[in-house]
Amino acid sequence: MDTGHPDAIMLDAIILCGGQGTRLASVVADVPKPLAPVSDKPFLDYLLVLLSRAGVVRSATLAVHHLADRIVSYYADHTAPLPLRIVREQMPLGTGGAIMNCLAAVDGPTFLCFNGDSLCGGNLAALVEAHRATDLGITLGLVEMADTSRYGRVICDAAGRVTEFAEKAPSLGPGWINAGVYVIDRDALGPWNGDALSMERDILPRLVREGRVRGARMAGPFIDIGLPETYAAAADFVRQLGVGEGVV
């Protein structure tokens, strides 16, 4: 991940690691999806290396639930490339609830958030700078895909403000998708009563209605390992991205 900004501000990060990964269960059934082995190393290790090189991440907090003990045990025995905290969910909280559950572990008014099953090699420091240049609540990293049918598309106006999330559909074609990379002002999230909450279905639509979400285009490349066929491509992806040598 290119930095491009040697004096970039340093932020804490939350990595969402609690999902069950049901679509990947046919090939990876005994570990949580972020620990799925890629060239004999957990996928999550490559993400942590990527973030450690970005020049804007000072620590990572892992939000864990499904098979959480596997993640806890792994990082008890292996040194991460960033200072690491682990926050457990006692019940499934959804992506939004998982973020809320980790807020006590991150410092400052602004933090980063990432999906634990995807990698985006775009310029993270530039994304942070784009967020700081606005008074919006969330800046969402976008990557261009030739086929958005699996993801849905993110629609922005001429100023870059997100106006719509187009639902997944077979005929969507090319466009820009949510890369699972966020810069978030904690005061944009609002109150939380401890119930399950979705980032994609609850928090983001509300903030879009309020005009508080910006989409910032990132050059990529991008991969997620949510399907067996994309997981099979991960080894080549991390090698081409140049993060494999940073995993020990």
C-alpha positions as CSV (number, residue, x, y, z in Angstrom):
1,M,0.0,0.0,0.0
2,D,1.5,3.2,-1.2
3,T,1.7,6.1,1.4
4,G,2.6,9.1,-0.7
5,H,2.5,11.3,2.3
6,P,5.6,10.9,4.6
7,D,4.1,13.3,7.2
8,A,0.7,11.7,7.3
9,I,-1.3,11.6,10.5
10,M,-1.2,8.4,12.5
11,L,-4.5,6.7,13.4
12,D,-5.7,3.6,15.2
13,A,-7.4,0.9,13.1
14,I,-10.2,-1.6,13.7
15,I,-10.2,-4.8,11.7
16,L,-13.5,-6.7,11.4
17,C,-12.7,-10.4,12.0
18,G,-15.9,-11.8,13.5
19,G,-17.8,-13.1,10.5
20,Q,-18.5,-16.8,10.0
21,G,-17.4,-17.0,6.4
22,T,-20.1,-19.5,5.4
23,R,-19.4,-19.2,1.6
24,L,-15.7,-20.2,2.2
25,A,-16.5,-23.1,4.5
26,S,-16.3,-25.7,1.8
27,V,-12.5,-25.0,1.5
28,V,-11.6,-23.5,4.9
29,A,-13.8,-24.9,7.6
30,D,-11.7,-25.0,10.8
31,V,-10.4,-21.4,11.1
32,P,-12.0,-18.0,11.0
33,K,-11.8,-16.5,7.6
34,P,-9.1,-13.9,8.4
35,L,-6.8,-16.8,9.4
36,A,-7.4,-18.7,6.2
37,P,-4.0,-19.9,5.1
38,V,-2.4,-18.2,2.0
39,S,1.0,-19.6,1.1
40,D,1.0,-21.2,4.6
41,K,0.4,-17.9,6.4
42,P,-2.9,-16.4,7.7
43,F,-4.5,-13.9,5.3
44,L,-4.8,-11.5,8.2
45,D,-1.0,-11.3,8.5
46,Y,-0.8,-9.8,5.0
47,L,-3.3,-7.2,5.8
48,L,-1.3,-6.2,9.0
49,V,1.9,-6.0,7.0
50,L,0.1,-3.8,4.4
51,L,-1.1,-1.5,7.1
52,S,2.2,-1.3,8.9
53,R,3.8,-0.1,5.7
54,A,1.1,2.5,4.9
55,G,2.6,5.1,7.2
56,V,-0.7,6.1,8.8
57,V,-1.6,3.2,11.1
58,R,-0.2,3.2,14.7
59,S,-2.1,0.2,16.1
60,A,-4.8,-2.4,15.1
61,T,-7.7,-3.7,17.1
62,L,-9.2,-7.0,16.0
63,A,-13.0,-7.4,16.4
64,V,-13.4,-11.1,16.9
65,H,-16.3,-13.5,17.5
66,H,-16.5,-16.7,15.3
67,L,-13.7,-19.1,16.4
68,A,-12.2,-16.1,18.3
69,D,-9.9,-18.4,20.3
70,R,-8.0,-19.3,17.2
71,I,-7.1,-15.7,16.5
72,V,-6.3,-15.1,20.2
73,S,-4.0,-18.1,20.3
74,Y,-2.3,-17.3,17.0
75,Y,-1.3,-13.8,18.0
76,A,-0.3,-15.0,21.5
77,D,2.4,-17.1,19.7
78,H,3.2,-14.8,16.8
79,T,4.5,-11.2,16.7
80,A,2.3,-8.9,14.7
81,P,3.9,-6.1,12.6
82,L,1.7,-3.5,14.5
83,P,0.7,-3.1,18.2
84,L,-2.3,-5.3,18.5
85,R,-5.4,-5.4,20.7
86,I,-8.2,-8.0,20.5
87,V,-11.8,-7.3,21.4
88,R,-14.3,-10.1,21.7
89,E,-18.0,-10.0,20.9
90,Q,-20.0,-12.1,23.4
91,M,-22.7,-12.4,20.7
92,P,-22.7,-11.6,17.0
93,L,-22.9,-7.8,16.7
94,G,-22.8,-7.2,13.0
95,T,-20.2,-5.1,11.3
96,G,-21.6,-1.8,12.8
97,G,-21.9,-3.3,16.3
98,A,-18.4,-4.7,16.1
99,I,-17.0,-1.3,15.4
100,M,-19.0,0.3,18.2
101,N,-17.8,-2.5,20.6
102,C,-14.2,-1.6,19.8
103,L,-14.4,2.2,20.2
104,A,-13.0,2.1,23.8
105,A,-9.8,0.5,22.3
106,V,-9.1,3.3,19.8
107,D,-7.8,6.7,20.6
108,G,-8.7,10.1,19.0
109,P,-11.7,11.4,17.2
110,T,-11.0,9.6,13.9
111,F,-10.0,6.1,13.2
112,L,-9.6,3.6,10.3
113,C,-11.6,0.5,9.7
114,F,-11.0,-2.5,7.5
115,N,-12.6,-5.8,6.6
116,G,-10.5,-8.7,7.7
117,D,-11.1,-10.7,4.6
118,S,-9.9,-8.2,1.9
119,L,-6.9,-6.3,0.8
120,C,-6.7,-3.1,-1.1
121,G,-3.3,-1.8,-2.3
122,G,-4.4,1.8,-2.8
123,N,-2.9,4.9,-1.2
124,L,-4.2,4.8,2.4
125,A,-2.5,8.1,3.4
126,A,-4.2,9.9,0.5
127,L,-7.5,8.5,1.7
128,V,-6.9,9.9,5.2
129,E,-6.0,13.3,3.7
130,A,-9.1,13.3,1.6
131,H,-11.2,12.7,4.7
132,R,-9.4,15.5,6.6
133,A,-10.2,17.9,3.8
134,T,-14.0,17.5,4.4
135,D,-16.3,18.0,7.3
136,L,-18.1,14.7,6.6
137,G,-18.4,11.8,9.0
138,I,-17.1,8.9,6.9
139,T,-14.8,8.6,3.9
140,L,-15.2,5.3,2.1
141,G,-12.5,3.8,-0.1
142,L,-13.7,2.8,-3.5
143,V,-12.2,0.5,-6.1
144,E,-13.2,0.0,-9.7
145,M,-14.4,-3.4,-10.8
146,A,-15.3,-4.6,-14.3
147,D,-18.2,-6.6,-12.8
148,T,-19.9,-5.2,-9.7
149,S,-22.7,-7.7,-9.7
150,R,-21.4,-9.5,-6.6
151,Y,-20.8,-6.3,-4.6
152,G,-23.3,-3.7,-5.7
153,R,-22.1,-0.2,-6.8
154,V,-21.4,3.0,-4.9
155,I,-22.9,6.0,-6.6
156,C,-21.4,9.5,-5.9
157,D,-22.2,13.0,-7.1
158,A,-19.8,15.3,-8.8
159,A,-18.3,16.4,-5.4
160,G,-17.6,12.8,-4.4
161,R,-20.5,12.6,-1.9
162,V,-22.1,9.2,-1.8
163,T,-25.7,9.4,-2.9
164,E,-26.7,5.7,-3.3
165,F,-25.7,2.1,-2.8
166,A,-27.0,0.1,-5.7
167,E,-28.0,-3.3,-4.6
168,K,-26.3,-6.4,-6.0
169,A,-27.7,-7.5,-9.3
170,P,-26.6,-9.7,-12.2
171,S,-26.8,-6.8,-14.7
172,L,-24.9,-4.1,-12.8
173,G,-21.8,-4.3,-15.0
174,P,-18.7,-2.1,-14.3
175,G,-18.4,0.5,-11.6
176,W,-17.0,1.5,-8.2
177,I,-17.5,-0.7,-5.1
178,N,-17.0,-0.4,-1.4
179,A,-13.4,-1.6,-0.8
180,G,-14.1,-2.3,2.9
181,V,-11.7,0.6,3.8
182,Y,-13.1,3.4,6.0
183,V,-11.9,6.6,7.6
184,I,-14.5,7.3,10.4
185,D,-15.2,10.1,12.8
186,R,-16.5,8.5,15.9
187,D,-19.0,11.2,16.5
188,A,-20.7,10.3,13.2
189,L,-21.6,6.9,14.5
190,G,-24.2,8.1,17.0
191,P,-25.4,6.2,20.1
192,W,-25.4,2.4,20.5
193,N,-27.5,0.3,22.9
194,G,-25.5,-2.8,22.5
195,D,-27.7,-4.5,19.9
196,A,-26.5,-6.0,16.6
197,L,-26.0,-3.3,14.0
198,S,-24.9,-3.4,10.3
199,M,-22.4,-0.9,8.9
200,E,-23.8,-1.5,5.4
201,R,-27.5,-1.6,6.2
202,D,-27.9,0.7,9.2
203,I,-25.0,3.2,9.7
204,L,-24.0,4.0,6.1
205,P,-27.6,4.5,4.7
206,R,-28.4,6.9,7.6
207,L,-25.2,8.9,7.0
208,V,-25.8,8.9,3.2
209,R,-29.3,10.4,3.8
210,E,-27.6,13.0,6.0
211,G,-25.1,13.7,3.3
212,R,-22.2,12.7,5.5
213,V,-20.4,10.0,3.4
214,R,-17.7,10.7,0.9
215,G,-16.5,8.1,-1.6
216,A,-12.8,8.4,-2.5
217,R,-11.4,6.4,-5.4
218,M,-8.4,4.2,-4.8
219,A,-6.3,2.7,-7.5
220,G,-6.3,-0.8,-6.0
221,P,-5.5,-3.6,-6.6
222,F,-8.2,-5.3,-4.6
223,I,-9.1,-8.8,-3.5
224,D,-11.5,-10.4,-1.0
225,I,-11.4,-14.1,-0.1
226,G,-15.1,-14.6,0.5
227,L,-15.5,-17.1,-2.2
228,P,-13.5,-20.3,-3.0
229,E,-12.5,-18.9,-6.4
230,T,-11.2,-15.6,-5.0
231,Y,-9.5,-17.3,-2.1
232,A,-7.7,-19.5,-4.6
233,A,-6.3,-16.3,-6.3
234,A,-5.0,-14.9,-3.0
235,A,-1.5,-16.4,-3.1
236,D,-0.7,-14.8,-6.5
237,F,-2.3,-11.5,-5.3
238,V,-0.2,-11.1,-2.2
239,R,2.9,-12.0,-4.2
240,Q,2.2,-9.4,-6.8
241,L,1.4,-6.8,-4.2
242,G,4.7,-7.5,-2.5
243,V,3.5,-8.1,1.0
244,G,4.5,-11.8,1.2
245,E,8.1,-11.1,2.2
246,G,6.9,-9.0,5.2
247,V,5.0,-12.0,6.8
248,V,7.2,-14.1,9.2
